[in-house]
């Protein structure tokens, strides 16, 4: 490689990194602004004035929100939907995917064909709403969990993952007298830990960010999820929307600081959990299999 080519490549790298840095800063600045506003003391807050660091720090907005009944109720609703929904999603997705890998399953190809068909053609909003209504799930947390117990894309990905597992290990376990349930729990699940960790994050993020379905199915404001409550706080004129009432001494924080703090609290759990699960994405499909 000539000196001119090396110089051109270096110039390209400089331009590339510069552009990527500028784009990253454009994405980071709004987030920094929200954090700065949420940590700004009430006495020095000026609407629409940008400060990278607050002039005077305060956790008053966070204290205000955490003392409010509506936010804690929304947090409990979101935690229940996320935990229960993620566990059920994993149970239904991995068991059905394992069943589709078994060649002895009757009509396996037809079932898999229906899964692929549902990936291309979905029912839509109105049939889903009518189904939830007819099942008597309106204004219930189960309306956000049962209709999405699994989905076609997750089934296809997990099935492809399980198809790549060493068939010799599974056959050896069956020869030793292990039944299908034993093979699933003792062989397939340990070998599928990378996929399991990845889909824990996928399902948990999806349930935590539930907004449209919660807005459509939950009519009682006491059952709202965090995303619906944050939407109300951000779009409504008052920070005490949906019965959010709290106090910090004799002062009430500005509505903008309350909204900013609520946004941070809504996304903070996912930001904390994500780094611990991200490492599993890069691991191979043979993790935990027989070595040597």
C-alpha positions as CSV (number, residue, x, y, z in Angstrom):
1,X,0.0,0.0,0.0
2,X,1.5,3.3,-1.0
3,X,1.9,6.4,1.2
4,X,-0.8,8.2,-0.8
5,X,-3.3,5.5,-0.2
6,X,-2.5,5.4,3.5
7,X,-2.9,9.2,3.6
8,X,-6.3,9.0,1.9
9,X,-7.5,6.3,4.3
10,X,-6.4,8.4,7.2
11,X,-8.3,11.4,5.9
12,X,-11.4,9.2,5.4
13,X,-11.1,8.0,9.0
14,X,-10.8,11.5,10.3
15,X,-13.9,12.7,8.3
16,X,-15.8,9.6,9.3
17,X,-15.1,9.9,13.0
18,X,-15.8,13.6,13.0
19,X,-19.2,13.1,11.4
20,X,-20.1,10.2,13.7
21,X,-19.0,12.3,16.7
22,X,-21.2,15.2,15.6
23,X,-24.2,13.0,15.1
24,X,-23.6,11.4,18.5
25,X,-23.5,14.8,20.1
26,X,-26.8,15.7,18.4
27,X,-28.4,12.6,20.0
28,X,-26.8,13.1,23.4
29,X,-27.5,16.8,23.9
30,X,-31.3,16.4,24.3
31,X,-30.7,13.7,26.8
32,X,-28.2,15.9,28.7
33,X,-30.7,18.7,28.6
34,X,-33.4,16.6,30.2
35,X,-31.0,15.4,32.9
36,X,-29.9,19.0,33.6
37,X,-33.5,20.3,33.9
38,X,-34.5,17.5,36.2
39,X,-31.6,18.3,38.5
40,X,-32.0,22.0,38.5
41,X,-33.1,23.7,41.7
42,X,-36.5,25.4,41.6
43,X,-35.2,28.8,42.5
44,X,-32.8,29.1,39.6
45,X,-34.8,27.3,36.9
46,X,-35.5,29.4,33.8
47,X,-37.8,27.8,31.1
48,X,-36.2,27.0,27.8
49,X,-32.7,28.1,28.9
50,X,-30.1,25.4,28.2
51,X,-27.4,24.6,30.8
52,X,-25.2,21.6,30.4
53,X,-24.8,21.5,34.1
54,X,-27.4,23.0,36.6
55,X,-26.5,26.2,38.2
56,X,-27.8,24.8,41.5
57,X,-28.3,21.1,42.0
58,X,-31.5,19.6,43.5
59,X,-33.2,16.3,43.7
60,X,-36.5,18.0,44.6
61,X,-38.3,17.0,41.3
62,X,-37.4,13.3,41.9
63,X,-38.5,13.5,45.5
64,X,-41.8,15.1,44.3
65,X,-42.4,12.3,41.8
66,X,-41.5,9.4,44.1
67,X,-43.8,10.8,46.8
68,X,-46.8,10.9,44.4
69,X,-49.3,8.1,44.4
70,X,-49.9,8.1,40.7
71,X,-46.3,7.6,39.8
72,X,-45.8,4.8,42.3
73,X,-49.0,3.2,41.0
74,X,-47.8,3.4,37.4
75,X,-44.4,2.0,38.4
76,X,-46.0,-1.0,40.1
77,X,-48.2,-1.6,37.0
78,X,-45.2,-1.4,34.7
79,X,-43.1,-3.7,36.9
80,X,-45.9,-6.3,37.0
81,X,-46.5,-6.2,33.3
82,X,-42.7,-6.4,32.6
83,X,-41.9,-9.2,35.0
84,X,-44.9,-11.4,34.4
85,X,-45.0,-10.7,30.7
86,X,-41.3,-11.4,30.1
87,X,-41.5,-14.7,32.0
88,X,-44.6,-15.8,30.1
89,X,-43.1,-14.7,26.8
90,X,-40.0,-16.8,27.4
91,X,-42.0,-19.8,28.5
92,X,-44.3,-19.8,25.4
93,X,-41.7,-18.8,22.9
94,X,-39.0,-21.3,23.9
95,X,-41.4,-24.2,24.5
96,X,-43.1,-23.7,21.2
97,X,-39.8,-23.2,19.3
98,X,-38.5,-26.5,20.8
99,X,-41.7,-28.2,19.8
100,X,-41.3,-27.0,16.2
101,X,-37.7,-28.4,16.1
102,X,-39.1,-31.9,16.8
103,X,-39.6,-33.7,13.5
104,X,-42.0,-36.2,15.2
105,X,-44.5,-33.4,16.0
106,X,-47.7,-34.0,14.0
107,X,-48.3,-31.3,11.3
108,X,-45.1,-29.5,12.2
109,X,-44.7,-27.9,8.8
110,X,-48.3,-26.7,8.7
111,X,-47.9,-25.1,12.2
112,X,-44.6,-23.5,11.2
113,X,-46.2,-22.2,8.0
114,X,-48.9,-20.5,10.0
115,X,-46.2,-18.9,12.1
116,X,-44.5,-17.5,9.0
117,X,-47.9,-16.4,7.6
118,X,-48.6,-14.4,10.7
119,X,-45.3,-12.7,10.3
120,X,-46.4,-11.3,6.9
121,X,-50.1,-10.7,7.6
122,X,-51.2,-9.4,11.0
123,X,-54.8,-9.0,12.2
124,X,-54.5,-5.2,12.8
125,X,-55.7,-2.9,15.6
126,X,-59.5,-3.3,15.3
127,X,-59.6,-7.2,15.4
128,X,-57.1,-7.1,18.3
129,X,-59.3,-4.6,20.2
130,X,-62.5,-6.7,19.5
131,X,-60.7,-9.8,20.7
132,X,-59.5,-8.3,23.9
133,X,-63.0,-6.9,24.5
134,X,-64.8,-10.2,23.9
135,X,-62.4,-12.0,26.2
136,X,-63.3,-9.6,29.0
137,X,-59.7,-8.3,29.4
138,X,-60.5,-4.6,29.0
139,X,-59.0,-2.4,31.8
140,X,-56.9,-5.4,32.9
141,X,-53.1,-5.9,33.0
142,X,-53.7,-9.2,31.2
143,X,-54.8,-7.3,28.1
144,X,-51.2,-6.2,27.7
145,X,-49.8,-9.7,28.3
146,X,-52.0,-12.4,26.8
147,X,-52.3,-11.0,23.2
148,X,-48.5,-10.9,23.0
149,X,-47.5,-14.1,24.7
150,X,-45.2,-14.8,21.7
151,X,-44.7,-13.5,18.1
152,X,-43.7,-15.0,14.8
153,X,-40.3,-13.3,14.6
154,X,-39.2,-14.5,18.0
155,X,-40.4,-18.0,17.3
156,X,-38.5,-18.2,14.0
157,X,-35.2,-16.8,15.5
158,X,-35.4,-19.2,18.6
159,X,-36.3,-22.2,16.4
160,X,-33.3,-21.4,14.1
161,X,-31.1,-21.2,17.1
162,X,-32.3,-24.5,18.5
163,X,-31.9,-26.2,15.1
164,X,-28.2,-25.3,15.2
165,X,-27.7,-27.1,18.6
166,X,-25.7,-30.4,18.4
167,X,-28.1,-33.1,17.7
168,X,-25.7,-35.7,19.1
169,X,-26.0,-34.3,22.6
170,X,-29.8,-34.4,22.4
171,X,-29.8,-37.9,21.0
172,X,-27.4,-39.1,23.7
173,X,-29.7,-37.7,26.4
174,X,-32.7,-39.6,24.9
175,X,-30.7,-42.8,24.7
176,X,-29.9,-42.4,28.4
177,X,-33.6,-42.3,29.2
178,X,-34.3,-38.6,29.3
179,X,-37.7,-37.6,28.0
180,X,-38.6,-34.6,26.0
181,X,-39.2,-32.4,29.0
182,X,-35.9,-33.4,30.5
183,X,-34.1,-32.8,27.3
184,X,-35.6,-29.3,27.1
185,X,-34.7,-28.3,30.7
186,X,-31.4,-30.1,31.1
187,X,-29.9,-29.8,27.5
188,X,-31.7,-27.2,25.3
189,X,-32.1,-24.5,27.9
190,X,-28.5,-24.5,29.1
191,X,-27.2,-24.4,25.6
192,X,-29.7,-21.6,24.7
193,X,-28.5,-19.2,27.4
194,X,-27.2,-16.6,24.9
195,X,-30.6,-16.5,23.1
196,X,-32.4,-16.6,26.4
197,X,-30.5,-13.6,27.7
198,X,-31.0,-11.7,24.5
199,X,-34.8,-12.3,24.4
200,X,-35.1,-11.4,28.1
201,X,-33.9,-8.0,27.1
202,X,-36.1,-7.8,24.0
203,X,-39.3,-8.8,25.8
204,X,-38.6,-6.7,28.9
205,X,-37.9,-3.6,26.9
206,X,-41.1,-4.1,24.9
207,X,-43.2,-4.5,28.0
208,X,-41.6,-1.7,29.8
209,X,-42.2,0.7,26.9
210,X,-45.8,-0.4,26.5
211,X,-47.7,2.7,25.5
212,X,-50.3,2.3,22.7
213,X,-51.9,-0.9,23.9
214,X,-52.0,0.5,27.5
215,X,-53.6,3.7,26.2
216,X,-56.1,1.7,24.3
217,X,-57.0,-1.1,26.8
218,X,-56.5,0.6,30.3
219,X,-59.3,3.0,30.9
220,X,-58.6,3.5,34.6
221,X,-55.8,6.1,35.3
222,X,-54.8,4.1,38.4
223,X,-53.7,1.3,36.2
224,X,-51.7,3.4,33.7
225,X,-48.2,2.3,32.8
226,X,-45.2,4.7,33.2
227,X,-45.2,5.5,29.5
228,X,-48.8,6.6,29.5
229,X,-48.2,8.7,32.7
230,X,-45.1,10.3,31.2
231,X,-47.1,11.1,28.0
232,X,-49.7,12.9,30.1
233,X,-47.1,14.8,32.1
234,X,-45.3,15.9,28.9
235,X,-48.3,16.9,26.8
236,X,-50.6,18.3,29.5
237,X,-50.1,21.8,30.9
238,X,-50.1,20.8,34.5
239,X,-47.6,18.6,36.3
240,X,-50.3,17.3,38.6
241,X,-52.0,15.4,35.9
242,X,-53.8,12.2,36.6
243,X,-53.9,13.0,40.3
244,X,-50.2,13.4,40.8
245,X,-50.1,15.2,44.1
246,X,-47.1,15.6,46.3
247,X,-45.3,18.3,48.2
248,X,-41.7,19.2,49.2
249,X,-42.0,21.4,52.2
250,X,-44.0,24.5,51.1
251,X,-42.7,24.5,47.6
252,X,-43.9,22.8,44.4
253,X,-41.3,22.2,41.6
254,X,-41.9,23.7,38.2
255,X,-43.8,21.4,35.8
256,X,-40.9,21.2,33.4
257,X,-38.5,19.8,36.0
258,X,-41.2,17.2,37.0
259,X,-41.6,16.1,33.4
260,X,-37.9,15.8,32.9
261,X,-37.5,13.8,36.1
262,X,-40.3,11.5,35.1
263,X,-38.7,10.8,31.7
264,X,-35.4,9.9,33.4
265,X,-37.1,7.6,35.9
266,X,-39.0,5.9,33.1
267,X,-35.9,5.0,31.1
268,X,-33.4,4.5,34.0
269,X,-34.2,0.8,34.8
270,X,-33.6,-0.2,31.1
271,X,-30.3,1.8,31.0
272,X,-29.2,0.0,34.2
273,X,-30.1,-3.5,33.1
274,X,-29.0,-3.3,29.4
275,X,-25.2,-3.4,30.0
276,X,-25.5,-6.6,32.0
277,X,-27.3,-8.4,29.2
278,X,-25.5,-6.9,26.2
279,X,-22.5,-9.2,26.6
280,X,-24.6,-12.2,25.8
281,X,-25.3,-10.9,22.3
282,X,-21.8,-11.7,21.1
283,X,-21.5,-15.2,22.5
284,X,-21.7,-18.1,20.2
285,X,-24.6,-20.6,19.9
286,X,-22.4,-23.4,21.3
287,X,-22.0,-21.8,24.7
288,X,-22.2,-24.4,27.4
289,X,-22.1,-27.4,25.1
290,X,-19.8,-30.4,25.4
291,X,-16.1,-29.5,24.9
292,X,-13.2,-31.6,23.8
